Amino acid sequence: MSEKNFCAHDLAQALESWADPSFAESYDNVGLQVGSATQIVRRVLIALDLTPGVVEEAIQKECSMILTHHPLLFRSPSRILEEDFIGQLILRLAKKNITLYSIHTNLDAAHGGVSIALAEILGLHHRTFLNPSDDGTFGMGAIGHLPEPEPLKSFLDRVHARLKTPSLRYAGSDEAQIKTVAVCGGSGGSLIQSALDAKADVYVTADLGYHRFFEILGPDGSCQMALVDAGHYETEKHTEQLLCTWLTERFPTIKFYCTSAPTTPIKISIR
Ligand SMILES: [Zn+2]
């Protein structure tokens, strides 16, 4: 007897039962991006972002579907040209009959989603949403506790090691004792006040502009909590493995791969 064939729609339906598209932010564009819901799927490549390298890897691994965290299409393109970054990606996918699906802020907001998984990687216990929805079915960011308090300096070592990053930007006293930790994978500057309200000792997120660091200062200029910018890619990279594990459990006959190369264009220079 032949194995049941699954199509892109079957994977989408399963993912959306976990991360309902209604959880997504209003600016977002989650779901099918390119291709067809009826695409038969036996091999899937998972990546944080779509790049030419990811498409070539999918072709080489004979994947008929690519699953990304960040959507390729945020705004409607006015033209699709080989000469443009997005245009050539769309045309390459179309020529090779590869379907692209994105699961973004709906996965950030889901139980067991991007930020809760980040909290787990950092070793936090009692993980809950930092900003839960009214009914608690979804939320943004996560908060939890370290097993034992540790100085900020040691906590930064933990972030470096567990997120495998040599560089962090931060504010806070190196001697501050860290027990309660708030996190948000990716651009989480809008949750700084939530982390302060929750009495977090530190908030770890990414994409923080200079002025965001002033939001943690008290009237005397001292830091009310520590604030760490660990990088967008670095705080979300684990999403690839999160999706791979979740899908492999539910579709054991499909082969899921995490992309083998980093998709971030950013390099870090340390002198
Ligand atoms: Zn992101």
Residues whose N, C-alpha, C, O or C-beta is under 5 A from the ligand:
A	BS01	ZN	G186 E236
